[in-house]
Amino acid sequence: MPRIRTGQLKADPSFLDAVPRSAMIAALRVHVAEADRRGPVRTDHHYGRTDFHLETDAERRSTKIWIG
């Protein structure tokens, strides 16, 4: 199973208000497990009725988390 670095996590405040930490950690695990080793990585997730996204840049310096 490929593993990637996520770099610094940057979560949108609305995400932090809407999604519990346990759901964020579960999504991060899926994000890392599904990632290709090259290029940016984006995965889509949901918690209840809230859809959210994770995106790690190609250089693996940061991962953004936002509702959308």
VOVOLO-248472 format. One record per residue: x, y, z of N, C-alpha, C in turn; residue number from 1. Coordinates in Angstrom, 2 decimals, padded with zeros to 5 digits, m for minus. Atoms other than C-alpha are relative to their C-alpha. Layout:
<torlos>
{{X, Y, Z}, {X, Y, Z}, {X, Y, Z}, NUM}
...
</torlos>
This chain:
<torlos>
{{000.85, m001.17, 000.00}, {000.00, 000.00, 000.00}, {000.90, 001.24, 000.00}, 1}
{{m000.83, m001.20, 000.03}, {001.55, 003.34, m001.01}, {m000.30, 000.91, 001.18}, 2}
{{000.16, m000.98, m001.08}, {002.11, 005.90, 001.70}, {000.61, 001.31, m000.47}, 3}
{{m000.52, m001.31, 000.35}, {002.62, 009.61, 001.25}, {000.12, 000.85, 001.25}, 4}
{{m000.03, m001.02, m001.05}, {003.61, 012.49, 003.47}, {m001.14, 000.96, m000.29}, 5}
{{001.08, m000.97, 000.19}, {000.78, 014.93, 004.03}, {000.47, 001.42, 000.21}, 6}
{{m000.46, m001.35, m000.30}, {002.89, 017.89, 005.12}, {m000.87, 000.63, 001.07}, 7}
{{000.80, m000.74, m000.99}, {001.20, 020.57, 007.20}, {m001.48, m000.10, m000.35}, 8}
{{001.44, 000.06, 000.22}, {m002.55, 020.11, 007.63}, {m000.59, 001.39, 000.16}, 9}
{{000.65, m001.31, m000.03}, {m004.63, 023.20, 006.85}, {m001.50, m000.23, m000.18}, 10}
{{001.44, 000.25, 000.04}, {m008.30, 022.81, 007.72}, {m000.78, 001.31, 000.05}, 11}
{{000.89, m001.15, 000.01}, {m010.98, 025.36, 006.91}, {m000.79, 000.02, 001.32}, 12}
{{000.73, m000.07, m001.27}, {m012.69, 026.64, 010.09}, {m001.40, m000.62, m000.06}, 13}
{{001.34, 000.60, 000.11}, {m016.12, 025.56, 008.79}, {000.08, m001.52, 000.06}, 14}
{{m000.21, 001.45, m000.09}, {m014.76, 022.03, 008.43}, {000.17, m000.40, 001.47}, 15}
{{m000.27, 000.32, m001.41}, {m013.48, 022.04, 012.02}, {m001.27, 000.07, 000.85}, 16}
{{001.27, m000.12, m000.73}, {m016.93, 023.13, 013.24}, {m000.97, m001.13, m000.34}, 17}
{{001.01, 000.94, 000.48}, {m018.83, 020.53, 011.21}, {000.38, m001.48, 000.12}, 18}
{{m000.44, 001.39, 000.07}, {m016.73, 017.36, 011.31}, {000.86, m000.33, 001.23}, 19}
{{m000.80, 000.35, m001.17}, {m015.41, 015.61, 014.43}, {001.39, m000.50, m000.38}, 20}
{{m001.39, 000.40, 000.23}, {m011.73, 014.86, 014.75}, {000.12, m001.46, m000.43}, 21}
{{m000.08, 001.42, 000.36}, {m012.33, 011.10, 014.54}, {m000.31, m000.23, m001.48}, 22}
{{000.33, 000.12, 001.43}, {m013.93, 011.50, 011.08}, {001.13, 000.57, m000.85}, 23}
{{m001.13, m000.58, 000.73}, {m011.03, 013.71, 009.97}, {001.16, m001.00, m000.06}, 24}
{{m001.09, 000.97, m000.04}, {m008.48, 011.09, 011.05}, {m000.31, m001.19, m000.90}, 25}
{{000.39, 001.11, 000.89}, {m010.42, 008.33, 009.28}, {000.17, 000.40, m001.47}, 26}
{{m000.15, m000.48, 001.37}, {m010.49, 010.43, 006.10}, {001.47, 000.12, m000.38}, 27}
{{m001.44, m000.09, 000.27}, {m006.75, 011.11, 006.36}, {000.60, m001.38, m000.27}, 28}
{{m000.50, 001.37, 000.23}, {m006.08, 007.37, 006.61}, {m000.36, m000.49, m001.39}, 29}
{{000.44, 000.40, 001.35}, {m008.11, 006.73, 003.46}, {000.79, 000.78, m001.04}, 30}
{{m000.72, m000.88, 000.93}, {m006.45, 009.68, 001.71}, {001.41, m000.51, m000.24}, 31}
{{m001.39, 000.48, 000.11}, {m002.95, 008.37, 002.42}, {000.04, m001.37, m000.67}, 32}
{{000.01, 001.36, 000.55}, {m003.85, 004.77, 001.54}, {m000.32, m000.01, m001.50}, 33}
{{000.43, m000.01, 001.40}, {m005.42, 005.70, m001.81}, {000.92, 000.83, m000.90}, 34}
{{m000.81, m000.95, 000.75}, {m002.73, 008.13, m002.89}, {000.98, m000.67, m000.95}, 35}
{{m001.05, 000.36, 000.94}, {m000.54, 007.72, m005.93}, {001.27, 000.71, 000.49}, 36}
{{m001.24, m000.60, m000.48}, {003.10, 008.53, m005.30}, {000.38, 001.28, m000.73}, 37}
{{m000.38, m001.19, 000.77}, {003.27, 011.30, m007.94}, {m001.17, 000.96, m000.11}, 38}
{{001.01, m001.02, 000.23}, {001.44, 014.54, m008.41}, {m000.84, 000.31, 001.22}, 39}
{{000.89, m000.35, m001.10}, {m001.19, 016.17, m006.23}, {m000.99, m001.14, 000.25}, 40}
{{000.94, 001.05, m000.39}, {m003.61, 013.90, m004.37}, {m001.26, 000.67, 000.52}, 41}
{{001.27, m000.52, m000.50}, {m007.30, 014.70, m003.89}, {m000.95, m001.17, 000.24}, 42}
{{001.01, 001.00, m000.31}, {m009.88, 012.53, m002.18}, {m001.24, 000.71, 000.54}, 43}
{{001.29, m000.54, m000.44}, {m013.56, 013.16, m001.43}, {m000.58, m000.90, 001.08}, 44}
{{000.51, 000.74, m001.16}, {m015.27, 012.13, 001.80}, {m001.32, 000.61, 000.44}, 45}
{{001.20, m000.59, m000.60}, {m018.44, 012.66, 003.78}, {m000.14, m000.46, 001.44}, 46}
{{000.36, 000.30, m001.38}, {m019.58, 012.75, 007.36}, {m001.45, 000.42, 000.15}, 47}
{{001.43, m000.31, 000.00}, {m023.33, 012.51, 007.69}, {m000.38, 000.60, m001.34}, 48}
{{000.38, m000.69, 001.24}, {m024.65, 015.00, 005.14}, {001.06, 001.01, m000.46}, 49}
{{m001.06, m000.97, 000.32}, {m021.40, 016.98, 005.02}, {001.04, m000.64, m000.91}, 50}
{{m001.05, 000.44, 000.92}, {m019.16, 016.45, 002.00}, {001.24, 000.84, 000.23}, 51}
{{m001.24, m000.74, m000.16}, {m015.52, 017.38, 002.41}, {001.10, m000.63, m000.83}, 52}
{{m001.06, 000.40, 000.92}, {m012.29, 017.11, 000.47}, {001.36, 000.19, 000.67}, 53}
{{m001.39, m000.13, m000.42}, {m008.61, 016.58, 001.16}, {000.84, 000.10, m001.26}, 54}
{{m000.89, m000.14, 001.14}, {m005.91, 017.72, m001.23}, {001.42, 000.25, 000.50}, 55}
{{m001.42, m000.14, m000.33}, {m002.16, 017.23, m000.81}, {000.72, 000.47, m001.25}, 56}
{{m000.70, m000.54, 001.17}, {000.07, 019.28, m003.07}, {001.07, m000.99, m000.49}, 57}
{{m000.95, 000.92, 000.64}, {002.52, 017.55, m005.42}, {001.32, m000.09, 000.75}, 58}
{{m001.27, m000.02, m000.73}, {005.51, 018.56, m003.29}, {m000.13, m000.59, 001.40}, 59}
{{000.29, 000.59, m001.31}, {003.86, 017.04, m000.18}, {000.34, 000.94, 001.16}, 60}
{{m000.26, m000.99, m001.05}, {004.27, 020.27, 001.79}, {m001.23, 000.27, 000.86}, 61}
{{001.21, m000.28, m000.78}, {000.64, 020.65, 002.84}, {m001.19, m000.77, m000.54}, 62}
{{001.28, 000.62, 000.36}, {m002.79, 019.07, 002.83}, {m001.10, 000.93, 000.47}, 63}
{{001.14, m000.86, m000.32}, {m005.89, 021.25, 002.68}, {m001.24, m000.87, 000.21}, 64}
{{001.25, 000.70, m000.28}, {m009.20, 020.08, 004.13}, {m001.11, 001.05, 000.01}, 65}
{{001.08, m000.98, 000.07}, {m012.43, 021.89, 003.26}, {m001.32, m000.68, m000.32}, 66}
{{001.36, 000.44, 000.31}, {m016.17, 021.48, 002.95}, {m000.36, 000.52, m001.38}, 67}
{{000.38, m000.47, 001.33}, {m017.59, 021.63, m000.51}, {m000.93, m000.93, m000.70}, 68}
</torlos>
